[in-house]
Amino acid sequence: MKKYNINGVDFISINNKDFCKIDQCGITALYPFERTKTDLPIKYVLMDLDGTTVKSEEFWMYLIELTIKKFSDNADFRLCEEDVPYVSGFSTIEHLEYCIKKYGLDSDVDRALDIYHEIAKFELNEIMEGRGNVDAFKPRTGLKDFLCLLKERGVKIGLVTSGLDYKAIPEIVSAFRVLGMGDPLKFYDAIITGGRRKEKGEYGTIGEIASKPHPWVYSEIALGLGISDKSHAIVLEDSSAGLISARLAGINVIGFKDGNLIKSGLDKECLKMIDSFDEIKCYLFNE
């Protein structure tokens, strides 16, 4: 199979069958990578959060950059263009492991992760208080009209993110506040996040170990929505990790061109590549 530009992921053929091998967070998993089908009418639309619903990837990459600056004690550190496919769309651990390996840093990823969460909590609190990077979370153009159209047509809507609760919830709440759409928990039919950190004195979840590109977040939301026939579901994604996750869960993907799908080479695995929600309306409803 073709080699794609994705950290910790390989595609291999065994006995003329295609498989996806994921080697991340110290865990190796091998999944069948089968061609799925999509049939109209679409009854379920599952949407990624970062980059797809909300334009926020630059902010999260900015936090990775701040983390590596502090971790390496190098105030001049900057991510470069070739880093983008590896520091967006995957879990924070994958992003940090990539930077540590590429830039030859101390391999203590746990310390880097602690620094990251310390920085992220401060930056998110500043945003929620109306300070700092207040424009970090921008709803994608046309989001409100698209979501309302899906509601009008009776399409079930799911929101799926690998982000931990403390990051994901302020992001979608902020976006809905900007759009005047109220409480996202009352709007979406199901929401899946990366859960909570595993810290002393708190209940944790399996979180980032089972996040994208593994299939479990999309498989879980499919269960939550009661999807019995995945051919009537579609996923909207902008990242290579999200595409792999959805495809391994048995659901095809419509991809946004401004994510890292083209850079990773996985745009060829999408059902369709688009620039805007208007193009999805045409596909879903022939309008």
Contacts in CASP RR format, 6 or more apart in sequence:
PFRMAT RR
TARGET T0000
AUTHOR 0000-0000-0000
METHOD contacts of the structure
MODEL  1
MKKYNINGVDFISINNKDFCKIDQCGITALYPFERTKTDLPIKYVLMDLD
GTTVKSEEFWMYLIELTIKKFSDNADFRLCEEDVPYVSGFSTIEHLEYCI
KKYGLDSDVDRALDIYHEIAKFELNEIMEGRGNVDAFKPRTGLKDFLCLL
KERGVKIGLVTSGLDYKAIPEIVSAFRVLGMGDPLKFYDAIITGGRRKEK
GEYGTIGEIASKPHPWVYSEIALGLGISDKSHAIVLEDSSAGLISARLAG
INVIGFKDGNLIKSGLDKECLKMIDSFDEIKCYLFNE
1 11 0 8 1.000
1 12 0 8 1.000
1 13 0 8 1.000
1 18 0 8 1.000
2 11 0 8 1.000
3 10 0 8 1.000
3 11 0 8 1.000
4 11 0 8 1.000
4 240 0 8 1.000
4 264 0 8 1.000
4 265 0 8 1.000
4 266 0 8 1.000
5 85 0 8 1.000
5 240 0 8 1.000
5 263 0 8 1.000
5 264 0 8 1.000
5 265 0 8 1.000
6 85 0 8 1.000
6 86 0 8 1.000
6 213 0 8 1.000
6 240 0 8 1.000
6 241 0 8 1.000
6 244 0 8 1.000
6 264 0 8 1.000
6 266 0 8 1.000
7 24 0 8 1.000
7 85 0 8 1.000
7 86 0 8 1.000
7 90 0 8 1.000
7 94 0 8 1.000
7 98 0 8 1.000
8 22 0 8 1.000
8 23 0 8 1.000
8 24 0 8 1.000
8 94 0 8 1.000
9 20 0 8 1.000
9 21 0 8 1.000
9 22 0 8 1.000
9 23 0 8 1.000
9 24 0 8 1.000
9 213 0 8 1.000
9 240 0 8 1.000
9 244 0 8 1.000
10 20 0 8 1.000
10 21 0 8 1.000
10 23 0 8 1.000
11 18 0 8 1.000
11 19 0 8 1.000
11 20 0 8 1.000
11 21 0 8 1.000
11 33 0 8 1.000
12 18 0 8 1.000
12 19 0 8 1.000
12 21 0 8 1.000
13 19 0 8 1.000
17 32 0 8 1.000
18 32 0 8 1.000
18 33 0 8 1.000
18 34 0 8 1.000
19 30 0 8 1.000
19 31 0 8 1.000
19 32 0 8 1.000
19 33 0 8 1.000
20 30 0 8 1.000
20 31 0 8 1.000
20 32 0 8 1.000
20 33 0 8 1.000
20 213 0 8 1.000
20 244 0 8 1.000
20 248 0 8 1.000
21 28 0 8 1.000
21 29 0 8 1.000
21 30 0 8 1.000
22 28 0 8 1.000
22 29 0 8 1.000
22 30 0 8 1.000
22 31 0 8 1.000
22 213 0 8 1.000
22 214 0 8 1.000
22 244 0 8 1.000
24 90 0 8 1.000
24 91 0 8 1.000
24 93 0 8 1.000
24 94 0 8 1.000
24 97 0 8 1.000
24 213 0 8 1.000
25 91 0 8 1.000
25 93 0 8 1.000
25 94 0 8 1.000
25 208 0 8 1.000
25 209 0 8 1.000
27 209 0 8 1.000
29 214 0 8 1.000
31 215 0 8 1.000
31 248 0 8 1.000
33 247 0 8 1.000
33 248 0 8 1.000
34 250 0 8 1.000
36 230 0 8 1.000
36 231 0 8 1.000
36 247 0 8 1.000
36 250 0 8 1.000
36 251 0 8 1.000
36 252 0 8 1.000
37 231 0 8 1.000
37 252 0 8 1.000
38 231 0 8 1.000
38 232 0 8 1.000
38 234 0 8 1.000
38 252 0 8 1.000
38 271 0 8 1.000
39 231 0 8 1.000
39 232 0 8 1.000
40 232 0 8 1.000
40 284 0 8 1.000
41 232 0 8 1.000
41 284 0 8 1.000
42 155 0 8 1.000
42 232 0 8 1.000
42 233 0 8 1.000
42 234 0 8 1.000
42 284 0 8 1.000
43 155 0 8 1.000
43 156 0 8 1.000
43 232 0 8 1.000
43 233 0 8 1.000
44 155 0 8 1.000
44 156 0 8 1.000
44 157 0 8 1.000
44 158 0 8 1.000
44 222 0 8 1.000
44 225 0 8 1.000
44 227 0 8 1.000
44 232 0 8 1.000
44 233 0 8 1.000
44 234 0 8 1.000
45 150 0 8 1.000
45 155 0 8 1.000
45 156 0 8 1.000
45 157 0 8 1.000
45 158 0 8 1.000
45 233 0 8 1.000
45 234 0 8 1.000
45 236 0 8 1.000
45 284 0 8 1.000
46 157 0 8 1.000
46 158 0 8 1.000
46 159 0 8 1.000
46 160 0 8 1.000
46 218 0 8 1.000
46 221 0 8 1.000
46 222 0 8 1.000
46 233 0 8 1.000
46 234 0 8 1.000
46 235 0 8 1.000
46 236 0 8 1.000
46 246 0 8 1.000
46 251 0 8 1.000
47 53 0 8 1.000
47 157 0 8 1.000
47 158 0 8 1.000
47 159 0 8 1.000
47 160 0 8 1.000
47 235 0 8 1.000
47 236 0 8 1.000
48 160 0 8 1.000
48 161 0 8 1.000
48 235 0 8 1.000
48 236 0 8 1.000
48 237 0 8 1.000
48 238 0 8 1.000
48 239 0 8 1.000
48 242 0 8 1.000
49 56 0 8 1.000
49 159 0 8 1.000
49 160 0 8 1.000
49 161 0 8 1.000
49 163 0 8 1.000
49 168 0 8 1.000
49 171 0 8 1.000
49 172 0 8 1.000
50 56 0 8 1.000
50 57 0 8 1.000
50 60 0 8 1.000
50 88 0 8 1.000
50 89 0 8 1.000
50 161 0 8 1.000
50 163 0 8 1.000
50 171 0 8 1.000
50 239 0 8 1.000
51 57 0 8 1.000
51 140 0 8 1.000
51 238 0 8 1.000
51 239 0 8 1.000
51 256 0 8 1.000
51 259 0 8 1.000
52 140 0 8 1.000
52 236 0 8 1.000
52 237 0 8 1.000
52 238 0 8 1.000
52 256 0 8 1.000
53 139 0 8 1.000
53 140 0 8 1.000
53 143 0 8 1.000
53 159 0 8 1.000
53 172 0 8 1.000
53 175 0 8 1.000
54 137 0 8 1.000
54 138 0 8 1.000
54 139 0 8 1.000
54 140 0 8 1.000
54 171 0 8 1.000
54 172 0 8 1.000
54 174 0 8 1.000
54 175 0 8 1.000
55 137 0 8 1.000
55 138 0 8 1.000
55 139 0 8 1.000
55 140 0 8 1.000
56 136 0 8 1.000
56 137 0 8 1.000
56 138 0 8 1.000
56 171 0 8 1.000
57 88 0 8 1.000
57 89 0 8 1.000
57 238 0 8 1.000
57 259 0 8 1.000
59 133 0 8 1.000
59 136 0 8 1.000
59 137 0 8 1.000
60 88 0 8 1.000
61 79 0 8 1.000
61 84 0 8 1.000
61 87 0 8 1.000
61 88 0 8 1.000
62 133 0 8 1.000
63 116 0 8 1.000
63 119 0 8 1.000
63 120 0 8 1.000
63 123 0 8 1.000
64 79 0 8 1.000
64 87 0 8 1.000
64 92 0 8 1.000
64 95 0 8 1.000
64 96 0 8 1.000
64 99 0 8 1.000
64 116 0 8 1.000
65 77 0 8 1.000
65 78 0 8 1.000
65 79 0 8 1.000
66 119 0 8 1.000
67 96 0 8 1.000
67 112 0 8 1.000
67 115 0 8 1.000
67 116 0 8 1.000
67 119 0 8 1.000
68 74 0 8 1.000
68 77 0 8 1.000
68 79 0 8 1.000
68 96 0 8 1.000
68 99 0 8 1.000
68 103 0 8 1.000
68 105 0 8 1.000
68 112 0 8 1.000
69 75 0 8 1.000
69 77 0 8 1.000
70 115 0 8 1.000
70 119 0 8 1.000
71 100 0 8 1.000
71 105 0 8 1.000
71 106 0 8 1.000
71 111 0 8 1.000
71 112 0 8 1.000
71 115 0 8 1.000
72 103 0 8 1.000
72 105 0 8 1.000
72 106 0 8 1.000
77 103 0 8 1.000
79 87 0 8 1.000
79 99 0 8 1.000
83 98 0 8 1.000
83 99 0 8 1.000
83 102 0 8 1.000
84 260 0 8 1.000
84 263 0 8 1.000
85 240 0 8 1.000
85 260 0 8 1.000
85 263 0 8 1.000
85 264 0 8 1.000
86 94 0 8 1.000
86 95 0 8 1.000
86 98 0 8 1.000
86 102 0 8 1.000
87 95 0 8 1.000
87 98 0 8 1.000
87 99 0 8 1.000
88 95 0 8 1.000
88 239 0 8 1.000
88 259 0 8 1.000
88 260 0 8 1.000
89 162 0 8 1.000
89 212 0 8 1.000
89 239 0 8 1.000
89 240 0 8 1.000
89 241 0 8 1.000
89 242 0 8 1.000
89 260 0 8 1.000
90 162 0 8 1.000
90 211 0 8 1.000
90 212 0 8 1.000
90 213 0 8 1.000
90 239 0 8 1.000
90 241 0 8 1.000
91 162 0 8 1.000
91 163 0 8 1.000
91 208 0 8 1.000
91 211 0 8 1.000
91 212 0 8 1.000
91 241 0 8 1.000
92 113 0 8 1.000
92 116 0 8 1.000
92 163 0 8 1.000
92 208 0 8 1.000
93 109 0 8 1.000
93 113 0 8 1.000
93 208 0 8 1.000
94 241 0 8 1.000
96 109 0 8 1.000
96 112 0 8 1.000
96 113 0 8 1.000
96 116 0 8 1.000
97 109 0 8 1.000
99 105 0 8 1.000
100 106 0 8 1.000
100 107 0 8 1.000
100 109 0 8 1.000
100 112 0 8 1.000
101 107 0 8 1.000
117 197 0 8 1.000
120 166 0 8 1.000
120 167 0 8 1.000
121 166 0 8 1.000
123 132 0 8 1.000
123 133 0 8 1.000
123 136 0 8 1.000
124 166 0 8 1.000
124 167 0 8 1.000
124 170 0 8 1.000
126 132 0 8 1.000
126 133 0 8 1.000
127 133 0 8 1.000
127 134 0 8 1.000
127 136 0 8 1.000
127 137 0 8 1.000
127 170 0 8 1.000
127 174 0 8 1.000
128 170 0 8 1.000
128 174 0 8 1.000
137 170 0 8 1.000
137 171 0 8 1.000
137 174 0 8 1.000
137 175 0 8 1.000
137 178 0 8 1.000
138 175 0 8 1.000
138 178 0 8 1.000
139 175 0 8 1.000
139 178 0 8 1.000
139 179 0 8 1.000
140 277 0 8 1.000
141 276 0 8 1.000
141 277 0 8 1.000
142 276 0 8 1.000
142 277 0 8 1.000
142 278 0 8 1.000
143 175 0 8 1.000
143 179 0 8 1.000
143 277 0 8 1.000
144 179 0 8 1.000
144 180 0 8 1.000
144 181 0 8 1.000
145 277 0 8 1.000
146 277 0 8 1.000
146 280 0 8 1.000
146 281 0 8 1.000
147 157 0 8 1.000
147 181 0 8 1.000
147 187 0 8 1.000
149 281 0 8 1.000
149 285 0 8 1.000
150 157 0 8 1.000
151 157 0 8 1.000
151 187 0 8 1.000
153 285 0 8 1.000
155 284 0 8 1.000
156 189 0 8 1.000
156 190 0 8 1.000
156 225 0 8 1.000
157 187 0 8 1.000
157 188 0 8 1.000
157 189 0 8 1.000
158 188 0 8 1.000
158 189 0 8 1.000
158 190 0 8 1.000
158 191 0 8 1.000
158 192 0 8 1.000
158 221 0 8 1.000
158 225 0 8 1.000
159 172 0 8 1.000
159 184 0 8 1.000
159 188 0 8 1.000
159 190 0 8 1.000
159 191 0 8 1.000
159 192 0 8 1.000
160 191 0 8 1.000
160 192 0 8 1.000
160 217 0 8 1.000
160 218 0 8 1.000
160 221 0 8 1.000
160 235 0 8 1.000
161 168 0 8 1.000
161 192 0 8 1.000
161 193 0 8 1.000
161 194 0 8 1.000
161 217 0 8 1.000
162 193 0 8 1.000
162 194 0 8 1.000
162 208 0 8 1.000
162 211 0 8 1.000
162 212 0 8 1.000
162 217 0 8 1.000
162 241 0 8 1.000
163 193 0 8 1.000
163 194 0 8 1.000
163 195 0 8 1.000
163 208 0 8 1.000
163 211 0 8 1.000
164 193 0 8 1.000
164 194 0 8 1.000
164 195 0 8 1.000
164 196 0 8 1.000
164 197 0 8 1.000
164 207 0 8 1.000
164 208 0 8 1.000
165 193 0 8 1.000
165 194 0 8 1.000
165 195 0 8 1.000
165 196 0 8 1.000
166 196 0 8 1.000
166 197 0 8 1.000
168 193 0 8 1.000
168 194 0 8 1.000
169 193 0 8 1.000
172 184 0 8 1.000
172 191 0 8 1.000
173 184 0 8 1.000
175 184 0 8 1.000
176 182 0 8 1.000
176 183 0 8 1.000
176 184 0 8 1.000
176 187 0 8 1.000
181 187 0 8 1.000
184 191 0 8 1.000
185 191 0 8 1.000
189 225 0 8 1.000
190 221 0 8 1.000
190 224 0 8 1.000
190 225 0 8 1.000
191 221 0 8 1.000
192 217 0 8 1.000
192 220 0 8 1.000
192 221 0 8 1.000
194 205 0 8 1.000
194 207 0 8 1.000
194 208 0 8 1.000
194 211 0 8 1.000
194 217 0 8 1.000
195 204 0 8 1.000
195 205 0 8 1.000
195 207 0 8 1.000
196 202 0 8 1.000
196 203 0 8 1.000
196 204 0 8 1.000
196 205 0 8 1.000
196 207 0 8 1.000
197 204 0 8 1.000
198 204 0 8 1.000
198 205 0 8 1.000
210 216 0 8 1.000
210 217 0 8 1.000
211 217 0 8 1.000
211 245 0 8 1.000
212 239 0 8 1.000
212 241 0 8 1.000
212 242 0 8 1.000
212 244 0 8 1.000
212 245 0 8 1.000
213 240 0 8 1.000
213 241 0 8 1.000
213 242 0 8 1.000
213 244 0 8 1.000
213 245 0 8 1.000
213 248 0 8 1.000
214 245 0 8 1.000
214 248 0 8 1.000
215 245 0 8 1.000
215 246 0 8 1.000
215 248 0 8 1.000
215 249 0 8 1.000
215 250 0 8 1.000
216 245 0 8 1.000
216 249 0 8 1.000
217 245 0 8 1.000
218 235 0 8 1.000
218 245 0 8 1.000
218 246 0 8 1.000
218 248 0 8 1.000
218 249 0 8 1.000
218 250 0 8 1.000
218 251 0 8 1.000
219 249 0 8 1.000
222 230 0 8 1.000
222 233 0 8 1.000
222 249 0 8 1.000
222 251 0 8 1.000
227 233 0 8 1.000
230 249 0 8 1.000
230 250 0 8 1.000
230 251 0 8 1.000
233 251 0 8 1.000
234 251 0 8 1.000
234 252 0 8 1.000
234 253 0 8 1.000
234 254 0 8 1.000
234 271 0 8 1.000
234 284 0 8 1.000
235 242 0 8 1.000
235 243 0 8 1.000
235 246 0 8 1.000
235 251 0 8 1.000
235 252 0 8 1.000
235 253 0 8 1.000
235 254 0 8 1.000
236 253 0 8 1.000
236 254 0 8 1.000
236 255 0 8 1.000
236 256 0 8 1.000
236 280 0 8 1.000
237 243 0 8 1.000
237 246 0 8 1.000
237 253 0 8 1.000
237 254 0 8 1.000
237 255 0 8 1.000
237 256 0 8 1.000
237 261 0 8 1.000
238 255 0 8 1.000
238 256 0 8 1.000
238 258 0 8 1.000
238 259 0 8 1.000
238 260 0 8 1.000
238 261 0 8 1.000
239 259 0 8 1.000
239 260 0 8 1.000
239 261 0 8 1.000
240 260 0 8 1.000
240 261 0 8 1.000
240 264 0 8 1.000
240 265 0 8 1.000
240 266 0 8 1.000
242 253 0 8 1.000
243 253 0 8 1.000
243 255 0 8 1.000
243 261 0 8 1.000
243 266 0 8 1.000
243 269 0 8 1.000
243 270 0 8 1.000
244 266 0 8 1.000
246 252 0 8 1.000
246 253 0 8 1.000
247 253 0 8 1.000
247 269 0 8 1.000
252 270 0 8 1.000
252 271 0 8 1.000
253 269 0 8 1.000
253 270 0 8 1.000
253 271 0 8 1.000
254 270 0 8 1.000
254 271 0 8 1.000
254 272 0 8 1.000
254 273 0 8 1.000
254 274 0 8 1.000
254 280 0 8 1.000
254 283 0 8 1.000
255 261 0 8 1.000
255 267 0 8 1.000
255 270 0 8 1.000
255 272 0 8 1.000
255 273 0 8 1.000
255 274 0 8 1.000
256 273 0 8 1.000
256 274 0 8 1.000
256 275 0 8 1.000
257 267 0 8 1.000
257 273 0 8 1.000
257 274 0 8 1.000
257 275 0 8 1.000
258 275 0 8 1.000
261 267 0 8 1.000
261 270 0 8 1.000
261 273 0 8 1.000
262 273 0 8 1.000
267 273 0 8 1.000
272 279 0 8 1.000
272 283 0 8 1.000
274 280 0 8 1.000
281 287 0 8 1.000
END
